[in-house]
Amino acid sequence: MVRLLHLPQAPTYRPLLLPPPRPPRLRVAASALSPLAAMSTAAQQAVADQKRAVRSDVRRALKALSPDQRASEDLAIQSNIMNSSWFKASKRLCAYISCAQLREVDTTKILAEVLSPNSEHAGQAKDIYVPRVEDKNRNMRMFKITTMDDLIKNSMNILEPSPLDASGNAREDVLSASSPVDLLLLPGQAFDRTGRRLGRGGGYYDTFLMRYQELAKAKGWSQPLLVALSYSVQILEEGIIPVNSTDVPIDALVTSSGIIPISPAALERVQRS
């Protein structure tokens, strides 16, 4: 059984700067401590088994959350993001469309804020790209949308952008855009304070993130800030989440209690605010 780290719920929705991560204190297998460029088949299987066990425990913890607690954390997390200086300053971002069946942190208020013509940030309009799964081979694209009406339900009843707009024109793919995004808002199954992120096992986000980071590097762009949204029960003790060479670390976590900057890039942006 994975030991979950419960964060206290904040009394208000004002973003709180939480302290940087402490060095891991747990003693875990070497395969769980650092990504390896080349792993034996046995080691890869061991990591996969550990990930399945962690996902199973976190799913149970998420299922046990009451609707009231989920709603409270959803509101606080989104408020913390929208009140942050790095969100307000962003011009182009990628964000996921939350799915209640998957028990993901809600993003509807963030999307409404960005897409609303009456937004308080209307003078600083943002371009937003949202995901569309293309196949079962980890291929996911991020398309630009301008309204929630641009989304349609896929075969799993999850909202995604259609490849073509209402006029039949191809939507802009973020990998083909002429300008970089400065922020990505990410979902996940579990996280820790050292930047480890555990997805649902499909590898779609890690594959996309590696592609985008390679693109940004090739074009000489600054790397976007990778920010994950997390319920309190999804944050685990350091060292619990196993990783391998294809797992992309996050820069910061946003919880109902505040913002946890992890990477030097995140610390710099928070300190500038």
C-alpha positions as CSV (number, residue, x, y, z in Angstrom):
1,M,0.0,0.0,0.0
2,V,1.4,3.4,-1.0
3,R,1.5,5.9,1.8
4,L,-0.3,9.1,0.6
5,L,0.8,12.5,1.7
6,H,-2.3,14.6,2.6
7,L,-1.8,18.4,2.4
8,P,-3.8,20.6,4.7
9,Q,-6.6,22.5,3.0
10,A,-6.1,26.2,2.9
11,P,-8.6,28.4,4.7
12,T,-8.7,30.8,1.7
13,Y,-8.0,30.7,-2.0
14,R,-5.1,33.1,-2.0
15,P,-2.1,31.5,-3.6
16,L,0.5,30.4,-1.0
17,L,4.1,29.9,-1.9
18,L,5.1,26.6,-0.4
19,P,8.7,25.8,0.4
20,P,11.0,24.1,-2.1
21,P,11.2,20.3,-2.0
22,R,13.4,18.6,0.5
23,P,15.9,15.9,-0.5
24,P,14.3,12.5,-0.5
25,R,14.5,10.6,2.8
26,L,13.1,7.3,1.7
27,R,15.3,4.4,0.7
28,V,13.9,2.9,-2.5
29,A,15.2,0.7,-5.3
30,A,17.8,2.3,-7.6
31,S,15.4,1.9,-10.5
32,A,13.0,4.2,-8.8
33,L,15.5,6.9,-8.0
34,S,16.9,8.0,-11.4
35,P,15.9,7.6,-15.1
36,L,18.2,5.1,-16.9
37,A,19.0,5.5,-20.5
38,A,19.1,1.8,-20.9
39,M,17.3,-0.6,-18.6
40,S,17.2,-4.4,-18.6
41,T,13.9,-6.0,-19.4
42,A,13.6,-7.1,-15.8
43,A,14.2,-3.6,-14.5
44,Q,11.7,-2.2,-16.9
45,Q,9.1,-4.7,-15.8
46,A,9.8,-3.9,-12.2
47,V,9.2,-0.2,-12.8
48,A,6.0,-0.9,-14.7
49,D,4.8,-3.1,-11.8
50,Q,5.6,-0.4,-9.3
51,K,3.7,2.2,-11.3
52,R,0.6,0.0,-11.6
53,A,0.6,-0.5,-7.8
54,V,0.9,3.3,-7.2
55,R,-1.8,4.0,-9.7
56,S,-4.1,1.5,-8.0
57,D,-3.6,3.1,-4.6
58,V,-4.1,6.6,-5.8
59,R,-7.3,5.7,-7.7
60,R,-8.7,4.3,-4.5
61,A,-7.8,7.5,-2.6
62,L,-9.4,9.7,-5.3
63,K,-12.6,7.6,-5.3
64,A,-12.8,8.1,-1.5
65,L,-12.8,11.9,-1.9
66,S,-16.2,13.3,-1.1
67,P,-17.9,15.4,-3.8
68,D,-17.7,18.5,-1.5
69,Q,-14.0,18.1,-0.9
70,R,-13.3,17.6,-4.6
71,A,-15.4,20.7,-5.5
72,S,-13.6,22.7,-2.8
73,E,-10.1,21.7,-4.0
74,D,-11.1,22.2,-7.7
75,L,-12.1,25.8,-6.9
76,A,-9.0,26.5,-4.8
77,I,-6.6,25.0,-7.4
78,Q,-8.0,27.0,-10.3
79,S,-8.1,30.2,-8.2
80,N,-4.4,29.7,-7.3
81,I,-3.5,29.4,-11.0
82,M,-5.6,32.3,-12.2
83,N,-4.3,34.6,-9.5
84,S,-0.6,33.7,-10.2
85,S,1.6,36.2,-12.0
86,W,3.0,33.5,-14.3
87,F,-0.5,32.6,-15.5
88,K,-1.5,36.3,-15.9
89,A,1.7,36.9,-17.9
90,S,1.3,33.9,-20.2
91,K,0.4,34.6,-23.8
92,R,0.1,31.1,-25.2
93,L,-0.5,28.0,-23.2
94,C,-1.6,24.3,-23.5
95,A,-4.2,23.0,-21.1
96,Y,-6.0,19.7,-20.6
97,I,-9.8,19.4,-20.8
98,S,-10.7,17.9,-17.4
99,C,-12.8,14.7,-17.3
100,A,-14.9,14.1,-14.2
101,Q,-15.0,10.3,-14.9
102,L,-11.2,10.2,-14.7
103,R,-11.3,12.3,-11.5
104,E,-9.0,14.9,-12.9
105,V,-8.7,18.3,-11.3
106,D,-11.3,20.6,-12.9
107,T,-10.1,23.1,-15.5
108,T,-13.4,24.5,-16.7
109,K,-13.0,27.9,-14.9
110,I,-9.5,28.3,-16.3
111,L,-10.7,27.6,-19.8
112,A,-13.7,29.9,-19.4
113,E,-11.3,32.6,-18.2
114,V,-9.1,32.3,-21.2
115,L,-11.8,31.9,-23.8
116,S,-14.3,34.5,-22.5
117,P,-14.3,37.8,-24.4
118,N,-15.3,39.5,-21.2
119,S,-12.3,38.1,-19.3
120,E,-10.4,40.4,-16.9
121,H,-7.4,39.5,-19.0
122,A,-9.1,40.5,-22.3
123,G,-6.5,43.2,-22.7
124,Q,-3.9,40.4,-22.6
125,A,-5.5,37.8,-24.8
126,K,-4.1,34.3,-24.6
127,D,-3.9,31.6,-27.3
128,I,-4.8,28.2,-25.9
129,Y,-4.2,24.7,-27.3
130,V,-5.9,21.6,-26.0
131,P,-5.2,17.9,-26.5
132,R,-6.6,15.4,-29.1
133,V,-5.5,11.8,-29.0
134,E,-4.7,10.6,-32.5
135,D,-4.2,6.9,-32.1
136,K,-3.2,4.2,-29.6
137,N,0.6,4.8,-30.3
138,R,1.1,7.7,-27.9
139,N,0.4,10.3,-30.6
140,M,-1.4,13.3,-29.2
141,R,-1.7,16.7,-30.8
142,M,-2.5,20.1,-29.2
143,F,-4.9,22.2,-31.3
144,K,-5.8,25.9,-30.9
145,I,-9.4,26.6,-29.9
146,T,-11.3,29.9,-29.5
147,T,-14.5,28.7,-27.9
148,M,-15.7,25.6,-26.0
149,D,-18.0,25.0,-29.0
150,D,-14.8,23.8,-30.8
151,L,-14.8,20.7,-28.7
152,I,-16.6,17.4,-29.5
153,K,-16.9,14.2,-27.5
154,N,-14.7,11.3,-28.6
155,S,-15.5,7.6,-28.3
156,M,-14.7,7.6,-24.6
157,N,-17.0,10.6,-24.0
158,I,-14.0,12.9,-23.4
159,L,-14.1,16.4,-25.0
160,E,-11.5,17.0,-27.7
161,P,-11.0,19.6,-30.4
162,S,-12.0,18.6,-33.9
163,P,-9.1,18.8,-36.4
164,L,-11.1,21.2,-38.6
165,D,-12.9,24.3,-37.6
166,A,-16.5,25.3,-38.5
167,S,-15.3,26.6,-41.9
168,G,-13.5,23.4,-42.8
169,N,-10.0,24.9,-42.2
170,A,-7.4,22.9,-40.3
171,R,-6.9,24.1,-36.7
172,E,-3.4,25.3,-35.7
173,D,-1.3,22.6,-34.2
174,V,1.0,23.9,-31.5
175,L,3.9,21.9,-33.0
176,S,3.5,23.9,-36.2
177,A,2.9,27.3,-34.6
178,S,5.2,30.2,-35.3
179,S,5.4,31.3,-31.7
180,P,6.2,29.2,-28.6
181,V,3.9,28.5,-25.6
182,D,5.1,29.6,-22.2
183,L,2.9,27.4,-20.0
184,L,1.5,23.8,-20.0
185,L,-1.1,22.8,-17.5
186,L,-0.9,19.1,-17.0
187,P,-3.0,16.3,-15.4
188,G,-1.6,13.2,-13.8
189,Q,-2.3,10.3,-11.5
190,A,0.3,11.1,-8.8
191,F,3.1,13.5,-8.1
192,D,5.8,14.3,-5.6
193,R,7.7,17.4,-4.5
194,T,10.8,16.5,-6.5
195,G,9.0,16.9,-9.8
196,R,8.0,13.3,-10.5
197,R,4.8,12.8,-12.4
198,L,2.9,9.6,-12.8
199,G,0.4,9.5,-15.7
200,R,-2.2,6.9,-16.5
201,G,0.1,4.6,-18.4
202,G,-0.6,5.6,-22.0
203,G,2.6,7.8,-22.4
204,Y,0.8,10.4,-24.4
205,Y,1.8,13.5,-22.3
206,D,5.4,12.4,-21.9
207,T,5.8,11.7,-25.6
208,F,4.2,15.1,-26.5
209,L,6.3,16.9,-23.9
210,M,9.6,15.4,-25.2
211,R,8.6,16.4,-28.8
212,Y,7.8,20.0,-27.8
213,Q,10.9,20.4,-25.7
214,E,13.0,19.2,-28.7
215,L,11.2,21.6,-30.9
216,A,11.7,24.5,-28.5
217,K,15.4,23.7,-28.3
218,A,15.8,23.5,-32.1
219,K,14.1,26.9,-32.5
220,G,16.0,28.5,-29.7
221,W,12.8,29.2,-27.7
222,S,12.6,29.2,-23.9
223,Q,11.2,26.0,-22.5
224,P,7.6,26.3,-21.3
225,L,6.8,26.0,-17.6
226,L,5.3,22.5,-16.9
227,V,2.7,22.9,-14.1
228,A,0.6,20.0,-12.8
229,L,-2.7,20.3,-11.0
230,S,-3.1,18.0,-8.1
231,Y,-5.6,17.0,-5.4
232,S,-4.1,16.6,-2.0
233,V,-4.3,12.8,-2.0
234,Q,-2.3,12.6,-5.3
235,I,0.8,14.0,-3.7
236,L,3.0,11.2,-2.5
237,E,6.1,11.0,-0.3
238,E,9.3,11.5,-2.1
239,G,10.8,8.4,-3.7
240,I,7.5,6.5,-4.0
241,I,7.0,7.2,-7.7
242,P,9.3,5.1,-9.9
243,V,10.6,6.7,-13.1
244,N,12.4,5.8,-16.3
245,S,14.1,7.7,-19.1
246,T,10.8,8.6,-20.8
247,D,9.2,10.3,-17.8
248,V,9.3,14.1,-18.1
249,P,9.6,15.9,-14.7
250,I,7.3,18.9,-13.9
251,D,8.4,22.4,-12.9
252,A,5.7,23.1,-10.4
253,L,2.7,21.7,-8.6
254,V,-0.5,23.6,-7.8
255,T,-2.7,22.3,-5.0
256,S,-5.6,23.6,-3.0
257,S,-3.0,24.8,-0.4
258,G,-0.9,26.7,-2.8
259,I,1.9,26.6,-5.4
260,I,4.9,24.3,-5.0
261,P,7.8,25.5,-7.2
262,I,10.2,22.7,-7.9
263,S,12.6,23.5,-10.8
264,P,15.0,26.5,-10.9
265,A,12.8,27.9,-13.7
266,A,9.7,27.7,-11.5
267,L,11.5,29.2,-8.5
268,E,12.7,32.1,-10.7
269,R,9.2,32.9,-12.0
270,V,7.6,32.7,-8.6
271,Q,10.3,35.0,-7.1
272,R,9.8,37.5,-9.8
273,S,6.1,37.8,-8.9
